Every structure is written in C-alpha cells, then in structure tokens.
Amino acid sequence: MQCATHSNTLAIGLCVACGIGVCGSCSTRLQGRNFCVACLSSRAESAGSEAAVVSAPGLQLLVLASALVSALVLVAALSSMGFALYMMG
C-alpha cells in the first residue's frame, strides 16, 4: 500500500479516522494510533472548541474562589485590628 499523499512512498499504516494510507512523514501517532495530517488537524480544532466551552465554568469557579479568599483575608485583617485595639486599650 502506498501513502495517499506521497504516491512513491510505502504506507506504514492507516489513519484510524479516515482510513487512508500514511507514510512516516504523514503519520502522527497519538495515544498509540496513526492519524493523517488532515484528521489530526480537525481533531485538534474540535478539542480546542471543547476546551473553550469547558474553560468558561472553570473561570467562573476561579473568580468565585478568589472572591472568597479575599473576603477571608479581609475578615482576618479586621479581626487582627480589633484585637490590637482591644489590647491597647
């Protein structure tokens, strides 16, 4: 079997997504499986869009956690000031 892109080169395997023959130059192994350049590119694009959707709730959680930590720091600072004022007098 020949590489679908390089007709003078023997294929080392098949792209698991589309089934075309790929040579060593055209194949990218991902998680132990061969992908052609086109399928790997489309896979990366879809993974990027999924990551964008997933990251929005993660960002909201990070903002909420930061606000809670800031509130705790403020409470601790006010408590320390109150204690210092009490001790002074």
DSSP file (Angstrom, degrees, kcal/mol; ACC not computed):
  #  RESIDUE AA STRUCTURE BP1 BP2  ACC     N-H-->O    O-->H-N    N-H-->O    O-->H-N    TCO  KAPPA ALPHA  PHI   PSI    X-CA   Y-CA   Z-CA
    1    1 A M              0   0    0      0, 0.0    10,-2.5     0, 0.0     2,-0.2   0.000 360.0 360.0 360.0 140.3    0.0    0.0    0.0
    2    2 A Q  B     -A   10   0A   0      8,-0.3    19,-0.2     1,-0.1     8,-0.2  -0.655 360.0 -95.4-100.4 157.3    1.2    3.5   -0.9
    3    3 A C        -     0   0    0      6,-2.8    19,-0.2     3,-0.8     6,-0.2  -0.487  29.1-134.0 -66.2 138.2    0.9    6.7    1.1
    4    4 A A  S    S+     0   0    0     17,-2.7     3,-0.2     1,-0.2    -1,-0.1   0.811 105.2  35.4 -66.5 -29.5   -2.1    8.7    0.0
    5    5 A T  S    S+     0   0    0     16,-0.4     2,-0.8     1,-0.2    -1,-0.2   0.867 123.0  41.6 -90.6 -42.3   -0.1   11.9   -0.1
    6    6 A H    >   -     0   0    0      1,-0.1     3,-2.1     3,-0.1    -3,-0.8  -0.833  67.6-173.2-109.9  92.0    3.3   10.6   -1.3
    7    7 A S  T 3  S+     0   0    0     -2,-0.8    -1,-0.1     1,-0.3    -3,-0.0   0.666  82.6  55.8 -65.2 -17.2    2.5    8.0   -4.0
    8    8 A N  T 3  S+     0   0    0     -6,-0.1     2,-0.4     2,-0.1    -1,-0.3   0.397  97.0  79.8 -92.5   2.6    6.1    6.9   -4.3
    9    9 A T  S <  S-     0   0    0     -3,-2.1    -6,-2.8    -6,-0.2     2,-0.1  -0.907  81.7-118.8-116.6 137.0    6.4    6.0   -0.6
   10   10 A L  B     -A    2   0A   0     -2,-0.4    14,-0.3    -8,-0.2    -8,-0.3  -0.459  31.8-117.5 -69.2 141.5    5.1    2.9    1.2
   11   11 A A        -     0   0    0    -10,-2.5    12,-0.3    -2,-0.1     3,-0.1  -0.565  15.3-160.1 -77.4 142.7    2.5    3.5    3.8
   12   12 A I        -     0   0    0     10,-2.9     2,-0.3    -2,-0.2    11,-0.2   0.561  69.7 -32.0 -96.2 -11.9    3.4    2.5    7.4
   13   13 A G  E     -B   22   0B   0      9,-1.3     9,-2.7   -12,-0.0     2,-0.4  -0.975  68.8 -79.9-179.7-172.2   -0.2    2.3    8.5
   14   14 A L  E     -B   21   0B   0     -2,-0.3     2,-0.3     7,-0.2    20,-0.3  -0.888  40.1-109.7-114.4 144.5   -3.7    3.6    8.1
   15   15 A C     >  -     0   0    0      5,-2.6     4,-1.9    -2,-0.4    20,-0.2  -0.595  25.2-144.2 -67.7 128.3   -5.2    6.7    9.6
   16   16 A V  T  4 S+     0   0    0     18,-2.8    -1,-0.2    -2,-0.3    19,-0.1   0.704  94.7  49.0 -71.5 -17.8   -7.7    5.5   12.2
   17   17 A A  T  4 S+     0   0    0     17,-0.3    -1,-0.2     3,-0.1    18,-0.1   0.907 131.1   9.1 -87.7 -45.6  -10.1    8.3   11.5
   18   18 A C  T  4 S-     0   0    0      2,-0.1    -2,-0.2     0, 0.0    17,-0.1   0.595  91.0-126.0-115.0 -14.4  -10.4    8.2    7.7
   19   19 A G     <  +     0   0    0     -4,-1.9    -3,-0.1     1,-0.3     2,-0.1   0.510  56.0 142.9  86.1   5.1   -8.6    5.0    6.7
   20   20 A I        -     0   0    0      1,-0.1    -5,-2.6    -6,-0.1     2,-0.3  -0.435  57.8-101.4 -77.0 155.9   -6.1    6.4    4.2
   21   21 A G  E     -B   14   0B   0    -19,-0.2   -17,-2.7    -7,-0.2     2,-0.4  -0.565  41.0-166.7 -74.8 137.3   -2.6    5.0    3.9
   22   22 A V  E     -B   13   0B   0     -9,-2.7   -10,-2.9    -2,-0.3    -9,-1.3  -0.976   9.6-147.1-129.0 140.8    0.0    7.2    5.6
   23   23 A C     >  -     0   0    0     -2,-0.4     4,-1.9   -12,-0.3     3,-0.2  -0.316  43.4 -88.7 -90.3-178.8    3.8    7.1    5.4
   24   24 A G  T  4 S+     0   0    0    -14,-0.3   -13,-0.1     1,-0.2    -1,-0.0   0.809 128.2  50.6 -62.3 -30.7    6.2    8.0    8.3
   25   25 A S  T  4 S+     0   0    0      1,-0.2    -1,-0.2     3,-0.0    -3,-0.0   0.821 116.3  39.9 -75.8 -31.9    6.2   11.7    7.2
   26   26 A C  T  4 S+     0   0    0     -3,-0.2     2,-0.3   -20,-0.1    11,-0.3   0.679  99.4  87.8 -91.9 -19.5    2.4   11.9    7.1
   27   27 A S     <  -     0   0    0     -4,-1.9     2,-0.4     9,-0.1     9,-0.2  -0.613  50.4-172.1 -89.2 138.9    1.5    9.9   10.1
   28   28 A T  E     -C   35   0C   0      7,-2.1     7,-1.6    -2,-0.3     2,-0.5  -0.995  18.3-141.0-124.7 125.2    1.3   11.3   13.6
   29   29 A R  E     +C   34   0C   0     -2,-0.4     2,-0.4     5,-0.2     5,-0.2  -0.737  23.2 176.6 -88.1 127.3    0.9    8.8   16.5
   30   30 A L  E >  S-C   33   0C   0      3,-2.7     3,-1.3    -2,-0.5    -2,-0.0  -0.981  72.9 -13.9-132.7 119.0   -1.5   10.0   19.1
   31   31 A Q  T 3  S-     0   0    0     -2,-0.4    -1,-0.1     1,-0.3     3,-0.1   0.871 130.5 -53.3  54.4  40.1   -2.3    7.7   22.0
   32   32 A G  T 3  S+     0   0    0      1,-0.2     2,-0.3     0, 0.0    -1,-0.3   0.565 117.3 107.9  78.2   9.6   -0.8    4.8   20.1
   33   33 A R  E <   -C   30   0C   0     -3,-1.3    -3,-2.7    -5,-0.0     2,-0.3  -0.920  68.4-117.8-123.0 147.9   -2.9    5.3   16.9
   34   34 A N  E     -C   29   0C   0    -20,-0.3   -18,-2.8    -2,-0.3     2,-0.4  -0.650  30.6-178.7 -83.6 134.9   -2.0    6.7   13.5
   35   35 A F  E     -C   28   0C   0     -7,-1.6    -7,-2.1    -2,-0.3     2,-0.1  -0.990  22.5-129.9-129.2 141.7   -3.6    9.9   12.3
   36   36 A C     >  -     0   0    0     -2,-0.4     4,-2.4    -9,-0.2     5,-0.2  -0.391  35.5-102.6 -78.8 169.3   -3.2   11.7    8.9
   37   37 A V  H  > S+     0   0    0    -11,-0.3     4,-2.3     1,-0.2     5,-0.2   0.904 119.7  49.7 -61.2 -43.6   -2.4   15.4    9.0
   38   38 A A  H  > S+     0   0    0      1,-0.2     4,-2.4     2,-0.2    -1,-0.2   0.924 113.6  44.2 -64.5 -45.0   -6.0   16.4    8.0
   39   39 A C  H  > S+     0   0    0      2,-0.2     4,-2.2     1,-0.2    -1,-0.2   0.877 113.3  51.1 -68.9 -36.9   -7.7   14.3   10.6
   40   40 A L  H  X S+     0   0    0     -4,-2.4     4,-2.2     2,-0.2    -1,-0.2   0.902 110.6  50.1 -65.3 -39.6   -5.2   15.3   13.3
   41   41 A S  H  X S+     0   0    0     -4,-2.3     4,-2.2    -5,-0.2    -2,-0.2   0.930 112.3  45.5 -64.3 -46.5   -5.9   19.0   12.4
   42   42 A S  H  X S+     0   0    0     -4,-2.4     4,-2.2     1,-0.2    -1,-0.2   0.860 111.9  53.2 -66.5 -33.7   -9.6   18.6   12.6
   43   43 A R  H  X S+     0   0    0     -4,-2.2     4,-2.0     2,-0.2    -1,-0.2   0.897 109.3  48.8 -65.5 -40.5   -9.3   16.6   15.9
   44   44 A A  H  X S+     0   0    0     -4,-2.2     4,-2.2     2,-0.2    -2,-0.2   0.886 110.4  51.3 -66.9 -39.1   -7.2   19.5   17.3
   45   45 A E  H  X S+     0   0    0     -4,-2.2     4,-1.9     2,-0.2    -2,-0.2   0.922 111.8  45.8 -64.3 -44.2   -9.8   22.1   16.2
   46   46 A S  H  X S+     0   0    0     -4,-2.2     4,-1.9     1,-0.2    -1,-0.2   0.868 112.4  51.3 -68.5 -34.6  -12.7   20.2   17.8
   47   47 A A  H  X S+     0   0    0     -4,-2.0     4,-2.2     2,-0.2    -1,-0.2   0.877 108.4  53.0 -67.3 -36.4  -10.6   19.7   21.0
   48   48 A G  H  X S+     0   0    0     -4,-2.2     4,-1.8     2,-0.2    -2,-0.2   0.893 109.2  47.7 -65.0 -40.4   -9.9   23.4   21.1
   49   49 A S  H  X S+     0   0    0     -4,-1.9     4,-1.7     2,-0.2    -1,-0.2   0.867 111.9  50.4 -69.8 -35.3  -13.6   24.3   20.9
   50   50 A E  H  X S+     0   0    0     -4,-1.9     4,-2.3     2,-0.2    -2,-0.2   0.889 108.9  52.2 -66.5 -38.7  -14.4   21.8   23.6
   51   51 A A  H  X S+     0   0    0     -4,-2.2     4,-2.2     1,-0.2    -2,-0.2   0.875 107.0  53.0 -65.4 -36.6  -11.7   23.3   25.8
   52   52 A A  H  X S+     0   0    0     -4,-1.8     4,-0.9     2,-0.2    -1,-0.2   0.896 110.9  46.4 -65.3 -39.5  -13.2   26.8   25.3
   53   53 A V  H  < S+     0   0    0     -4,-1.7     3,-0.4     1,-0.2    -2,-0.2   0.900 115.3  46.3 -68.5 -40.7  -16.6   25.6   26.4
   54   54 A V  H  X S+     0   0    0     -4,-2.3     4,-1.2     1,-0.2    -2,-0.2   0.827 105.9  59.9 -71.2 -31.8  -15.1   23.8   29.4
   55   55 A S  H  X S+     0   0    0     -4,-2.2     4,-2.4     1,-0.2    -1,-0.2   0.761  90.4  69.5 -73.6 -23.5  -12.9   26.7   30.5
   56   56 A A  H  X S+     0   0    0     -4,-0.9     4,-2.0    -3,-0.4    -1,-0.2   0.948 103.5  41.0 -61.9 -50.3  -15.8   29.2   31.0
   57   57 A P  H  > S+     0   0    0      0, 0.0     4,-2.3     0, 0.0    -1,-0.2   0.875 113.7  55.4 -63.9 -34.4  -17.2   27.4   34.1
   58   58 A G  H  X S+     0   0    0     -4,-1.2     4,-2.1     1,-0.2    -2,-0.2   0.894 107.0  49.6 -62.6 -39.1  -13.7   26.9   35.3
   59   59 A L  H  X S+     0   0    0     -4,-2.4     4,-2.3     2,-0.2    -1,-0.2   0.902 109.3  51.5 -66.6 -41.1  -13.0   30.6   35.0
   60   60 A Q  H  X S+     0   0    0     -4,-2.0     4,-2.3     1,-0.2    -2,-0.2   0.900 109.8  49.9 -61.9 -40.7  -16.2   31.4   37.0
   61   61 A L  H  X S+     0   0    0     -4,-2.3     4,-2.6     2,-0.2    -1,-0.2   0.895 109.4  51.6 -64.6 -40.2  -15.1   29.0   39.7
   62   62 A L  H  X S+     0   0    0     -4,-2.1     4,-2.3     2,-0.2    -2,-0.2   0.909 110.3  48.4 -63.1 -42.4  -11.7   30.6   39.9
   63   63 A V  H  X S+     0   0    0     -4,-2.3     4,-2.2     2,-0.2    -2,-0.2   0.916 112.4  48.8 -64.1 -43.0  -13.3   34.1   40.2
   64   64 A L  H  X S+     0   0    0     -4,-2.3     4,-2.2     2,-0.2    -2,-0.2   0.919 111.6  48.8 -62.6 -44.3  -15.6   32.8   43.0
   65   65 A A  H  X S+     0   0    0     -4,-2.6     4,-2.4     1,-0.2    -1,-0.2   0.898 110.6  51.2 -63.0 -40.5  -12.7   31.1   44.9
   66   66 A S  H  X S+     0   0    0     -4,-2.3     4,-2.4     1,-0.2    -1,-0.2   0.899 109.6  50.1 -63.6 -40.4  -10.7   34.3   44.6
   67   67 A A  H  X S+     0   0    0     -4,-2.2     4,-2.2     2,-0.2    -2,-0.2   0.902 111.0  49.1 -64.8 -40.8  -13.5   36.4   46.0
   68   68 A L  H  X S+     0   0    0     -4,-2.2     4,-2.2     2,-0.2    -2,-0.2   0.910 111.6  48.3 -65.7 -41.8  -14.0   34.0   48.9
   69   69 A V  H  X S+     0   0    0     -4,-2.4     4,-2.3     2,-0.2    -2,-0.2   0.912 110.9  51.6 -64.2 -41.6  -10.3   34.1   49.7
   70   70 A S  H  X S+     0   0    0     -4,-2.4     4,-2.2     1,-0.2    -2,-0.2   0.906 109.4  50.3 -61.6 -41.1  -10.3   37.9   49.6
   71   71 A A  H  X S+     0   0    0     -4,-2.2     4,-2.4     2,-0.2    -1,-0.2   0.905 110.2  49.8 -64.2 -41.4  -13.2   38.0   52.0
   72   72 A L  H  X S+     0   0    0     -4,-2.2     4,-2.4     2,-0.2    -2,-0.2   0.895 110.2  50.2 -64.4 -39.3  -11.5   35.7   54.4
   73   73 A V  H  X S+     0   0    0     -4,-2.3     4,-2.4     2,-0.2    -1,-0.2   0.904 110.8  50.0 -64.9 -40.8   -8.3   37.8   54.3
   74   74 A L  H  X S+     0   0    0     -4,-2.2     4,-2.6     2,-0.2     5,-0.2   0.919 110.7  48.9 -63.4 -44.2  -10.4   40.9   55.0
   75   75 A V  H  X S+     0   0    0     -4,-2.4     4,-2.3     1,-0.2    -2,-0.2   0.911 112.1  49.1 -62.3 -42.2  -12.1   39.3   57.9
   76   76 A A  H  X S+     0   0    0     -4,-2.4     4,-2.2     2,-0.2    -2,-0.2   0.906 111.5  49.2 -64.4 -40.9   -8.8   38.2   59.3
   77   77 A A  H  X S+     0   0    0     -4,-2.4     4,-2.3     2,-0.2    -2,-0.2   0.921 112.5  47.2 -65.4 -43.5   -7.3   41.6   58.9
   78   78 A L  H  X S+     0   0    0     -4,-2.6     4,-2.5     1,-0.2    -1,-0.2   0.881 111.5  51.4 -66.1 -37.5  -10.3   43.3   60.6
   79   79 A S  H  X S+     0   0    0     -4,-2.3     4,-2.4    -5,-0.2    -1,-0.2   0.910 110.0  49.3 -64.6 -41.4  -10.2   40.8   63.5
   80   80 A S  H  X S+     0   0    0     -4,-2.2     4,-2.4     2,-0.2    -2,-0.2   0.903 111.7  48.5 -64.9 -41.0   -6.5   41.4   64.0
   81   81 A M  H  X S+     0   0    0     -4,-2.3     4,-2.5     2,-0.2    -2,-0.2   0.912 111.6  50.1 -65.6 -40.7   -7.0   45.2   64.0
   82   82 A G  H  X S+     0   0    0     -4,-2.5     4,-2.2     1,-0.2    -2,-0.2   0.904 111.6  48.1 -63.5 -41.2   -9.9   44.8   66.5
   83   83 A F  H  X S+     0   0    0     -4,-2.4     4,-2.4     2,-0.2    -1,-0.2   0.901 111.3  50.3 -65.5 -41.2   -7.8   42.6   68.8
   84   84 A A  H  X S+     0   0    0     -4,-2.4     4,-1.8     1,-0.2    -2,-0.2   0.910 111.7  47.9 -64.7 -41.7   -4.9   45.1   68.6
   85   85 A L  H  X S+     0   0    0     -4,-2.5     4,-1.2     1,-0.2    -1,-0.2   0.890 111.2  51.4 -65.0 -38.8   -7.2   48.0   69.5
   86   86 A Y  H  < S+     0   0    0     -4,-2.2    -2,-0.2     1,-0.2    -1,-0.2   0.910 110.6  48.2 -63.0 -42.9   -8.7   46.0   72.4
   87   87 A M  H  < S+     0   0    0     -4,-2.4    -1,-0.2     1,-0.2    -2,-0.2   0.833 110.4  52.2 -69.4 -31.1   -5.2   45.2   73.8
   88   88 A M  H  <        0   0    0     -4,-1.8    -1,-0.2    -5,-0.2    -2,-0.2   0.754 360.0 360.0 -76.3 -22.3   -4.1   48.8   73.5
   89   89 A G     <        0   0    0     -4,-1.2    -3,-0.2    -3,-0.2    -2,-0.1   0.972 360.0 360.0 175.3 360.0   -7.0   49.9   75.3
